[in-house]
Amino acid sequence: MSRSTPFSTPAGIGRREVLAGAAGVVAGITLVGLTPAAAVPAEGPKFTPGPGRHARILITGDAGTGTRTQWAVADAARAFHAREPFSMAVGLGDNIYDSGPNGPDDVQFATKFEEPNAGLDFPWAMVLGNHDTSGVFPGDGGWLARGNHEVKYHAKSARWWMPSRYYSVRVPEQNPVVEFFILDLNPLAAYIPPLLDPYWTVDGPYMNEQRAWLDNALAKSTAQWKIVCTHHPYLSNGPHGDAGNYEGLPISPLNGVHAKRFFEDHVLGKVSFVLSGHDHTLQVLEPTASSKGTRQIVSGAAGKIASAQPRARDTPGHPALCETQHELGFMVMDLTQDTVNLRVLTVAPDSGASTQVFARRLA
């Protein structure tokens, strides 16, 4: 399988206190990560993107609760799909709350993905999040190999697309309009860093392979639009904050300083957009000098909304074209050879009714 993988056929202690307490905790695992070179083949047919040179993308994140909130957002997406069909979806991590699956046959794949998304019959390019790789406490990212269960589920589902922990998707496969680069930055942003296992460390084999793969894939891509998809954002006006200042913690590496360096060395200025979740918000941020023209978009409100916890920084938020901090919702991106248009829809948790709150051409 090629490294660039096109779609084939068919009230307790607060989070920051817990994370600060975890600064002295380390965890390691000996299992290796599943890379594009060891991608998992599908055992049955997979859904394919819609035909033609116009791609309509459903952008969701942090969806996998299995609760009424996830169903409400999915109901709204189904209604949208009936009016304007999607080509595919991107799921920006935290796919199986609260602590990730216990194996590729875990019933949570049914209750937190397949059943809520029934009728949304197109490919879902999935990203690994910190809750998908939990070890000691939910969301700690302390059991990185747990994410391999989600990769193995790729073989079993027509919708779920995750042939390896990082990969790319071209739409269409030949002469693509857009190429999505799905990344796994959990080793760089885990709240329990993998200091005991050199394979997963910041400059260990897994991350060095991923860096080399991304550099090469971006250089070779012929797509008009190149989009990186991560769980952890580079910039965010939500409670988690920016890479390098996650949670407002002055503790490296828990503050995501290594994720910040990864973005700055390998992503920014090389792609048009970074799509991320992690914060349970909807944000369309303006490019900054540090982002080198790359626009950060955060869509992590498909199952939960942000708490009332303040931002993890003392400085003002970044300029935003659209920002909702406490509403469920999703985004829709339409791409042609010449244009990128984005819509943001909020969703009522009781009825599943959606309201379009933003629509603009971004490129």
Backbone hydrogen bonds in HBPLUS format (Angstrom, degrees):
<---DONOR---> <-ACCEPTOR-->    atom                        ^
c    i                          cat <-CA-CA->   ^        H-A-AA   ^      H-
h    n   atom  resd res      DA  || num        DHA   H-A  angle D-A-AA Bond
n    s   type  num  typ     dist DA aas  dist angle  dist       angle   num
A0005-THR N   A0168-SER O   2.98 MM 163  5.32 117.2  2.39 124.7 133.8     1
A0046-LYS N   A0009-THR O   2.61 MM  37  5.41 137.8  1.79 113.7 125.6     2
A0018-VAL N   A0014-GLY O   3.13 MM   4  6.45 161.4  2.17 153.7 158.9     3
A0019-LEU N   A0015-ARG O   2.87 MM   4  6.12 163.8  1.90 156.4 161.1     4
A0020-ALA N   A0016-ARG O   2.86 MM   4  5.96 157.2  1.91 144.5 150.9     5
A0021-GLY N   A0017-GLU O   3.00 MM   4  6.18 152.0  2.08 142.7 150.2     6
A0022-ALA N   A0018-VAL O   3.01 MM   4  6.29 126.9  2.30 136.7 151.4     7
A0022-ALA N   A0019-LEU O   3.00 MM   3  4.90 131.9  2.24  92.3 106.2     8
A0023-ALA N   A0020-ALA O   3.19 MM   3  5.42 163.4  2.22 107.7 111.8     9
A0025-VAL N   A0022-ALA O   2.92 MM   3  5.09 165.5  1.94 114.4 118.8    10
A0165-ARG N   A0034-LEU O   2.83 MM 131  5.68 175.3  1.83 159.4 160.8    11
A0038-ALA N   A0035-THR O   2.86 MM   3  5.32 151.1  1.95 115.2 124.3    12
A0039-ALA N   A0036-PRO O   3.37 MM   3  4.90 147.6  2.48 110.6 104.2    13
A0040-VAL N   A0163-PRO O   2.78 MM 123  4.98 158.7  1.83 146.5 147.4    14
A0043-GLU N   A0155-ALA O   3.03 MM 112  4.96 158.3  2.08 119.0 124.0    15
A0047-PHE N   A0158-ALA O   3.04 MM 111  5.52 170.4  2.05 132.4 133.9    16
A0055-ALA N   A0335-LEU O   2.96 MM 280  5.19 162.6  1.99 152.1 156.1    17
A0335-LEU N   A0055-ALA O   2.83 MM 280  5.19 161.9  1.86 152.2 158.6    18
A0087-SER N   A0056-ARG O   2.74 MM  31  5.13 165.3  1.76 143.7 149.0    19
A0057-ILE N   A0333-MET O   2.74 MM 276  5.05 169.7  1.75 152.2 155.1    20
A0333-MET N   A0057-ILE O   2.96 MM 276  5.05 161.2  2.00 143.8 149.5    21
A0058-LEU N   A0088-MET O   2.99 MM  30  6.38 162.9  2.02 147.8 152.1    22
A0090-VAL N   A0058-LEU O   2.82 MM  32  6.27 151.6  1.90 167.8 174.1    23
A0059-ILE N   A0331-MET O   2.88 MM 272  4.99 175.1  1.88 146.4 145.5    24
A0331-MET N   A0059-ILE O   3.09 MM 272  4.99 162.9  2.12 144.9 149.2    25
A0060-THR N   A0090-VAL O   3.06 MM  30  6.26 177.1  2.06 176.4 177.3    26
A0092-LEU N   A0060-THR O   2.93 MM  32  6.21 162.2  1.96 135.8 141.3    27
A0302-ALA N   A0061-GLY O   3.17 MM 241  5.60 160.0  2.21 169.3 167.9    28
A0062-ASP N   A0093-GLY O   2.93 MM  31  5.64 145.2  2.05 158.9 166.4    29
A0065-THR N   A0063-ALA O   2.69 MM   2  5.96 139.7  1.85 118.2 104.3    30
A0097-TYR N   A0064-GLY O   2.84 MM  33  5.49 167.5  1.86 143.0 145.4    31
A0071-TRP N   A0067-THR O   3.18 MM   4  6.55 163.7  2.21 152.5 157.3    32
A0072-ALA N   A0068-ARG O   2.80 MM   4  6.00 150.1  1.89 149.4 157.5    33
A0073-VAL N   A0069-THR O   3.17 MM   4  6.46 161.5  2.21 150.5 153.4    34
A0074-ALA N   A0070-GLN O   2.95 MM   4  6.19 161.9  1.98 151.3 157.1    35
A0075-ASP N   A0071-TRP O   2.73 MM   4  5.93 152.2  1.80 148.2 156.0    36
A0076-ALA N   A0072-ALA O   3.05 MM   4  6.33 156.3  2.10 145.5 151.1    37
A0077-ALA N   A0073-VAL O   2.91 MM   4  6.21 153.1  1.98 148.1 156.1    38
A0078-ARG N   A0074-ALA O   2.82 MM   4  6.07 152.7  1.89 149.9 157.3    39
A0079-ALA N   A0075-ASP O   3.02 MM   4  6.30 156.9  2.07 148.0 153.7    40
A0080-PHE N   A0076-ALA O   3.00 MM   4  6.25 155.1  2.06 144.8 151.8    41
A0081-HIS N   A0077-ALA O   2.82 MM   4  5.99 161.4  1.85 149.8 155.2    42
A0082-ALA N   A0078-ARG O   2.99 MM   4  6.22 144.5  2.12 144.9 153.6    43
A0083-ARG N   A0080-PHE O   2.96 MM   3  5.24 129.4  2.23 102.8 116.4    44
A0084-GLU N   A0080-PHE O   2.73 MM   4  5.90 173.3  1.73 166.9 169.1    45
A0089-ALA N   A0123-PRO O   2.80 MM  34  6.21 155.2  1.86 158.2 164.9    46
A0125-ALA N   A0089-ALA O   2.85 MM  36  6.17 159.4  1.90 155.6 148.7    47
A0091-GLY N   A0125-ALA O   2.90 MM  34  6.08 162.1  1.93 142.7 148.1    48
A0127-VAL N   A0091-GLY O   2.86 MM  36  6.03 142.6  2.00 163.1 174.5    49
A0100-GLY N   A0096-ILE O   2.95 MM   4  4.84 138.3  2.12 152.6 158.9    50
A0106-ASP N   A0103-GLY O   3.19 MM   3  5.32 165.4  2.22 114.6 115.2    51
A0109-PHE N   A0106-ASP O   3.13 MM   3  6.07 162.9  2.16 125.1 128.0    52
A0110-ALA N   A0107-VAL O   2.92 MM   3  5.38 133.5  2.14 109.3 121.3    53
A0111-THR N   A0107-VAL O   3.09 MM   4  6.47 163.3  2.12 153.8 157.4    54
A0112-LYS N   A0108-GLN O   2.80 MM   4  5.42 149.2  1.90 142.1 148.0    55
A0114-GLU N   A0109-PHE O   3.02 MM   5  6.41 168.2  2.03 155.6 157.7    56
A0115-GLU N   A0110-ALA O   2.84 MM   5  5.64 171.2  1.85 155.6 157.7    57
A0117-ASN N   A0113-PHE O   3.17 MM   4  6.04 150.2  2.27 145.6 153.7    58
A0118-ALA N   A0115-GLU O   3.31 MM   3  5.27 166.9  2.33 111.1 110.4    59
A0120-LEU N   A0117-ASN O   2.98 MM   3  5.49 161.3  2.02 136.2 140.3    60
A0122-PHE N   A0120-LEU O   3.08 MM   2  5.99 130.0  2.34 106.8  92.4    61
A0124-TRP N   A0159-ARG O   2.91 MM  35  5.56 159.3  1.95 151.8 145.0    62
A0161-TRP N   A0124-TRP O   2.80 MM  37  5.46 147.4  1.90 162.1 153.3    63
A0126-MET N   A0161-TRP O   2.98 MM  35  5.90 172.7  1.98 159.2 159.8    64
A0132-ASP N   A0129-GLY O   3.11 MM   3  5.21 134.1  2.33  98.4 111.1    65
A0133-THR N   A0130-ASN O   3.25 MM   3  5.31 153.9  2.32  99.5 107.2    66
A0143-TRP N   A0133-THR O   3.00 MM  10  5.19 165.4  2.02 146.7 143.7    67
A0140-ASP N   A0137-PHE O   3.09 MM   3  5.76 152.5  2.17 152.8 148.9    68
A0191-TYR N   A0140-ASP O   2.91 MM  51  4.88 127.8  2.19 126.2 141.2    69
A0192-ILE N   A0140-ASP O   3.17 MM  52  5.80 136.4  2.37 161.0 150.9    70
A0146-ARG N   A0143-TRP O   2.99 MM   3  5.62 155.3  2.05 116.6 124.5    71
A0147-GLY N   A0144-LEU O   3.10 MM   3  5.97 160.0  2.15 123.5 127.3    72
A0148-ASN N   A0145-ALA O   2.94 MM   3  5.55 159.0  1.99 116.7 122.9    73
A0149-HIS N   A0146-ARG O   3.10 MM   3  5.90 157.8  2.16 120.5 125.4    74
A0150-GLU N   A0147-GLY O   3.03 MM   3  5.47 130.8  2.28 108.1 119.5    75
A0151-VAL N   A0147-GLY O   3.33 MM   4  6.77 146.9  2.44 142.2 151.5    76
A0152-LYS N   A0148-ASN O   2.93 MM   4  6.19 162.2  1.97 151.6 155.4    77
A0153-TYR N   A0149-HIS O   3.08 MM   4  6.31 132.8  2.31 135.3 147.6    78
A0154-HIS N   A0151-VAL O   3.00 MM   3  5.48 152.6  2.08 111.3 119.6    79
A0155-ALA N   A0152-LYS O   3.20 MM   3  5.86 152.7  2.27 113.7 119.2    80
A0156-LYS N   A0153-TYR O   2.89 MM   3  5.23 153.6  1.96 112.2 120.7    81
A0167-TYR N   A0182-ILE O   3.04 MM  15  5.30 146.4  2.15 136.6 146.8    82
A0182-ILE N   A0167-TYR O   2.76 MM  15  5.30 148.0  1.86 163.2 173.9    83
A0169-VAL N   A0180-PHE O   2.86 MM  11  5.14 148.0  1.96 142.6 152.8    84
A0180-PHE N   A0169-VAL O   2.85 MM  11  5.14 158.0  1.90 152.1 153.9    85
A0171-VAL N   A0178-VAL O   2.93 MM   7  5.50 163.7  1.96 169.3 170.5    86
A0177-VAL N   A0171-VAL O   2.96 MM   6  6.02 141.6  2.11 120.8 128.5    87
A0178-VAL N   A0171-VAL O   3.15 MM   7  5.50 166.2  2.17 152.8 157.1    88
A0225-TRP N   A0177-VAL O   2.98 MM  48  6.25 152.2  2.06 146.2 155.1    89
A0179-GLU N   A0225-TRP O   2.94 MM  46  6.42 150.1  2.03 160.8 170.5    90
A0227-ILE N   A0179-GLU O   3.02 MM  48  6.30 167.4  2.04 161.7 162.7    91
A0181-PHE N   A0227-ILE O   2.80 MM  46  6.14 160.3  1.84 157.2 162.1    92
A0229-CYS N   A0181-PHE O   2.88 MM  48  5.95 167.4  1.89 147.1 146.4    93
A0183-LEU N   A0229-CYS O   2.98 MM  46  6.14 172.3  1.98 173.6 171.6    94
A0188-LEU N   A0185-LEU O   2.94 MM   3  5.40 140.9  2.10 113.3 124.6    95
A0189-ALA N   A0186-ASN O   3.15 MM   3  5.08 146.6  2.27 101.0 110.7    96
A0190-ALA N   A0186-ASN O   2.94 MM   4  5.45 118.6  2.33 157.9 158.5    97
A0195-LEU N   A0193-PRO O   2.90 MM   2  5.65 139.7  2.06 103.4  92.3    98
A0200-TRP N   A0197-ASP O   3.20 MM   3  6.03 138.4  2.39 123.7 129.8    99
A0206-TYR N   A0199-TYR O   3.19 MM   7  5.95 163.1  2.22 154.7 159.6   100
A0204-GLY N   A0201-THR O   2.91 MM   3  4.74 167.1  1.93 111.5 111.8   101
A0208-ASN N   A0204-GLY O   3.02 MM   4  6.10 162.0  2.05 161.1 166.8   102
A0209-GLU N   A0205-PRO O   2.89 MM   4  5.92 155.3  1.95 146.8 153.0   103
A0210-GLN N   A0206-TYR O   3.04 MM   4  6.29 155.6  2.11 143.3 150.4   104
A0211-ARG N   A0207-MET O   2.87 MM   4  6.09 158.6  1.92 149.4 154.8   105
A0212-ALA N   A0208-ASN O   3.04 MM   4  6.21 168.6  2.05 148.0 150.8   106
A0213-TRP N   A0209-GLU O   2.84 MM   4  6.00 161.1  1.88 150.7 156.7   107
A0214-LEU N   A0210-GLN O   2.90 MM   4  6.04 166.2  1.92 151.5 154.8   108
A0215-ASP N   A0211-ARG O   2.95 MM   4  6.16 172.2  1.96 157.4 159.4   109
A0216-ASN N   A0212-ALA O   3.06 MM   4  6.15 164.2  2.09 147.9 152.4   110
A0217-ALA N   A0213-TRP O   2.80 MM   4  5.95 162.6  1.83 153.4 159.1   111
A0218-LEU N   A0214-LEU O   2.88 MM   4  5.96 167.0  1.90 157.5 160.2   112
A0219-ALA N   A0215-ASP O   3.13 MM   4  6.19 157.2  2.18 140.6 147.2   113
A0220-LYS N   A0216-ASN O   3.03 MM   4  6.20 146.6  2.14 146.5 155.0   114
A0221-SER N   A0217-ALA O   3.01 MM   4  5.96 128.4  2.28 140.6 152.8   115
A0272-SER N   A0226-LYS O   2.96 MM  46  5.90 147.7  2.06 155.0 162.9   116
A0228-VAL N   A0273-PHE O   3.06 MM  45  6.39 158.3  2.11 163.1 159.7   117
A0275-LEU N   A0228-VAL O   2.85 MM  47  6.27 163.0  1.87 161.7 166.7   118
A0230-THR N   A0275-LEU O   2.90 MM  45  6.26 161.2  1.94 164.5 170.9   119
A0277-GLY N   A0231-HIS O   3.08 MM  46  4.95 142.4  2.23 117.2 128.4   120
A0243-ALA N   A0234-TYR O   3.01 MM   9  5.00 164.1  2.03 127.9 132.8   121
A0241-GLY N   A0238-GLY O   3.16 MM   3  5.59 131.0  2.42 110.2 121.9   122
A0247-GLU N   A0240-HIS O   2.80 MM   7  4.88 154.3  1.86 133.1 141.8   123
A0245-ASN N   A0242-ASP O   2.89 MM   3  5.31 152.4  1.96 132.1 135.4   124
A0244-GLY N   A0255-ASN O   2.92 MM  11  5.08 128.8  2.19 137.1 146.2   125
A0248-GLY N   A0245-ASN O   2.94 MM   3  5.11 160.7  1.98 130.2 131.0   126
A0246-TYR N   A0255-ASN O   2.99 MM   9  4.46 161.3  2.03 125.4 120.2   127
A0249-LEU N   A0246-TYR O   3.20 MM   3  6.33 177.1  2.20 131.3 131.4   128
A0255-ASN N   A0251-ILE O   2.95 MM   4  5.84 136.2  2.14 151.6 162.4   129
A0256-GLY N   A0253-PRO O   2.96 MM   3  5.60 161.2  2.00 125.9 127.3   130
A0259-ALA N   A0256-GLY O   3.12 MM   3  5.12 120.1  2.50  96.0 110.8   131
A0260-LYS N   A0256-GLY O   2.99 MM   4  6.29 157.6  2.04 153.4 159.6   132
A0261-ARG N   A0257-VAL O   3.09 MM   4  6.38 157.2  2.15 142.6 147.7   133
A0262-PHE N   A0258-HIS O   2.99 MM   4  6.20 152.2  2.07 141.4 149.2   134
A0263-PHE N   A0259-ALA O   2.96 MM   4  6.27 168.0  1.97 159.1 160.2   135
A0264-GLU N   A0260-LYS O   2.99 MM   4  6.23 168.8  2.01 153.3 156.5   136
A0265-ASP N   A0261-ARG O   2.85 MM   4  5.89 146.7  1.96 147.6 155.8   137
A0266-HIS N   A0262-PHE O   2.89 MM   4  5.75 153.0  1.97 155.1 160.6   138
A0267-VAL N   A0263-PHE O   2.95 MM   4  4.85 152.5  2.03 133.4 137.0   139
A0268-LEU N   A0263-PHE O   2.96 MM   5  5.90 166.1  1.98 151.6 155.5   140
A0270-LYS N   A0267-VAL O   2.99 MM   3  5.53 156.0  2.05 136.9 140.7   141
A0295-ARG N   A0272-SER O   3.06 MM  23  6.36 171.1  2.07 145.4 142.8   142
A0274-VAL N   A0295-ARG O   2.92 MM  21  6.24 153.5  1.99 153.2 154.2   143
A0297-ILE N   A0274-VAL O   2.86 MM  23  6.09 162.8  1.89 176.1 174.4   144
A0276-SER N   A0297-ILE O   2.94 MM  21  6.32 153.3  2.01 156.7 165.5   145
A0299-SER N   A0276-SER O   2.83 MM  23  6.23 157.2  1.88 164.9 169.3   146
A0279-ASP N   A0277-GLY O   2.83 MM   2  5.60 138.8  2.00 107.7  94.6   147
A0281-THR N   A0279-ASP O   2.85 MM   2  5.46 139.8  2.01 101.8  90.0   148
A0306-ALA N   A0280-HIS O   3.03 MM  26  4.74 121.1  2.39 148.5 133.8   149
A0300-GLY N   A0281-THR O   2.98 MM  19  5.35 170.4  1.99 164.1 165.1   150
A0282-LEU N   A0324-THR O   3.02 MM  42  5.23 165.0  2.04 155.8 159.3   151
A0324-THR N   A0282-LEU O   2.85 MM  42  5.23 158.1  1.90 152.6 159.4   152
A0283-GLN N   A0298-VAL O   2.84 MM  15  4.92 162.5  1.87 145.9 149.1   153
A0298-VAL N   A0283-GLN O   2.90 MM  15  4.92 162.0  1.93 140.2 146.4   154
A0284-VAL N   A0322-CYS O   2.81 MM  38  5.09 161.1  1.85 153.1 151.1   155
A0321-LEU N   A0284-VAL O   2.76 MM  37  5.49 150.0  1.85 168.7 178.4   156
A0285-LEU N   A0296-GLN O   3.09 MM  11  5.56 153.3  2.17 167.0 175.1   157
A0286-GLU N   A0319-PRO O   2.95 MM  33  5.68 171.5  1.96 146.0 144.6   158
A0291-SER N   A0288-THR O   3.10 MM   3  5.10 129.0  2.37  94.5 108.1   159
A0292-LYS N   A0289-ALA O   3.31 MM   3  5.44 160.7  2.35 103.8 109.5   160
A0294-THR N   A0291-SER O   2.98 MM   3  5.33 165.5  2.01 122.2 123.7   161
A0329-GLY N   A0301-ALA O   2.90 MM  28  5.38 154.6  1.96 131.4 132.5   162
A0347-VAL N   A0328-LEU O   2.92 MM  19  5.23 150.1  2.01 121.9 124.4   163
A0330-PHE N   A0345-LEU O   2.99 MM  15  5.59 147.9  2.10 152.6 162.7   164
A0345-LEU N   A0330-PHE O   2.98 MM  15  5.59 177.9  1.98 170.1 169.6   165
A0332-VAL N   A0343-ARG O   2.87 MM  11  5.09 156.6  1.93 145.9 150.4   166
A0343-ARG N   A0332-VAL O   2.84 MM  11  5.09 154.3  1.91 149.4 157.4   167
A0334-ASP N   A0341-ASN O   2.82 MM   7  5.12 163.7  1.85 152.8 158.3   168
A0341-ASN N   A0334-ASP O   2.90 MM   7  5.12 163.7  1.92 150.7 156.2   169
A0336-THR N   A0339-THR O   2.99 MM   3  5.24 164.7  2.01 149.8 151.9   170
A0362-LEU N   A0340-VAL O   2.77 MM  22  5.58 154.8  1.83 155.2 164.0   171
A0363-ALA N   A0340-VAL O   3.36 MM  23  5.01 146.3  2.48 139.5 137.5   172
A0342-LEU N   A0360-ARG O   2.94 MM  18  5.65 169.4  1.95 156.8 157.2   173
A0360-ARG N   A0342-LEU O   3.03 MM  18  5.65 156.2  2.09 153.4 160.8   174
A0344-VAL N   A0358-PHE O   2.95 MM  14  5.01 154.3  2.02 134.3 138.3   175
A0357-VAL N   A0344-VAL O   2.89 MM  13  5.76 159.1  1.93 156.3 163.4   176
A0346-THR N   A0355-THR O   2.92 MM   9  5.30 156.4  1.98 153.7 150.4   177
A0355-THR N   A0346-THR O   2.85 MM   9  5.30 149.4  1.94 147.7 155.5   178
A0348-ALA N   A0353-ALA O   2.89 MM   5  5.42 164.3  1.91 158.2 162.4   179
A0352-GLY N   A0348-ALA O   2.84 MM   4  5.16 151.5  1.92 147.6 154.5   180
